[in-house]
Amino acid sequence: MTIVAELFMVAGGLVALLAGFGLLKLQTPYARFHAAGKASPVSFLVAAIGAGIILGFSNAVYLVIAAVAMALTLPVGVHLLFRAVHRSDTGIELEVDELTEAEDAAGHRHR
């Protein structure tokens, strides 16, 4: 069972490494946030499964609590980072920009 757990933890590390390459290679902040925002919970969950196998059920409960907290808070954090970059003057023109249209229509534009 230890080999299975170790494989899960290595797989989680490889997903995180892949996200790191995405952060280095992708050009726009939006693409970088997307790479980090999608890969970090996946890598944590895969590694946590491996750690949970090694730790046993009683200690794996803490990993489940951490995974639930991450699954609830990470999308909100990434969304707020997206909005902050969108509102700053990055010089990046998006092909489809529904947020600007919605903020202009509501009178809430902060540029």
C-alpha positions in Angstrom: 0.0 0.0 0.0 3.0 2.3 0.6 4.0 2.2 -3.1 0.5 3.3 -4.1 0.6 6.2 -1.6 4.0 7.2 -2.9 2.8 7.1 -6.5 -0.1 9.4 -5.6 2.3 11.8 -3.9 4.7 11.8 -6.8 1.8 12.4 -9.2 0.7 15.3 -7.2 4.2 16.8 -7.3 4.3 16.3 -11.1 1.1 18.1 -11.5 2.5 21.0 -9.5 5.6 20.9 -11.5 3.6 21.1 -14.7 1.8 24.1 -13.3 5.1 25.7 -12.6 6.1 25.3 -16.3 2.8 26.8 -17.2 3.6 29.9 -15.0 6.9 30.2 -16.8 5.8 29.6 -20.4 2.4 31.3 -20.6 2.4 34.9 -21.6 -0.6 36.7 -20.1 -1.5 37.0 -16.4 -4.8 35.4 -17.2 -3.3 32.3 -18.6 -0.9 32.1 -15.7 -3.7 32.4 -13.1 -5.6 29.7 -15.0 -2.6 27.3 -14.9 -2.0 27.9 -11.2 -5.6 28.0 -10.2 -6.5 24.8 -11.8 -3.4 22.8 -11.0 -2.8 23.7 -7.4 -6.0 22.1 -6.0 -5.6 19.0 -8.2 -2.0 18.5 -7.1 -2.9 19.0 -3.5 -5.8 16.5 -3.7 -3.7 13.9 -5.4 -0.9 14.3 -3.0 -3.3 14.3 0.0 -4.8 11.0 -1.1 -1.3 9.5 -1.0 -0.6 11.1 2.4 -4.0 9.9 3.7 -3.2 6.4 2.8 0.0 6.5 4.8 -1.4 8.4 7.7 -4.5 6.3 8.2 -8.1 7.3 8.5 -7.9 9.2 11.8 -5.2 11.6 10.6 -6.6 11.7 7.0 -9.6 13.6 8.4 -7.4 16.7 8.7 -6.4 16.4 5.0 -10.1 16.2 4.1 -10.7 19.4 6.1 -7.8 21.1 4.3 -9.0 19.9 0.9 -12.6 21.2 1.5 -11.2 24.5 2.7 -9.0 24.7 -0.5 -11.9 23.7 -2.8 -14.1 26.5 -1.3 -11.6 29.3 -1.1 -9.3 28.9 -4.0 -11.8 29.6 -6.8 -12.8 32.8 -5.0 -9.2 33.9 -4.5 -8.3 33.3 -8.2 -11.4 35.1 -9.3 -10.4 38.1 -7.2 -6.9 38.1 -8.7 -8.4 37.9 -12.2 -10.6 41.0 -11.4 -7.6 42.9 -9.9 -5.5 42.2 -13.0 -8.5 43.1 -15.2 -9.0 46.4 -13.5 -5.3 47.3 -13.6 -3.9 48.7 -16.8 -1.9 45.8 -18.2 -2.2 46.8 -21.8 -3.7 43.4 -22.7 -6.7 43.5 -25.0 -9.1 40.6 -24.6 -10.9 39.2 -27.6 -14.1 38.8 -25.5 -14.4 41.1 -22.5 -17.9 40.7 -20.9 -16.7 42.1 -17.5 -15.9 45.5 -19.0 -19.2 45.6 -20.8 -21.1 44.7 -17.6 -19.2 47.2 -15.4 -19.7 50.0 -18.0 -23.5 49.2 -18.1 -23.7 49.3 -14.4 -21.6 52.4 -14.0 -19.0 50.6 -11.8 -16.0 51.0 -13.9 -12.9 51.7 -11.8 -10.2 52.5 -14.4 
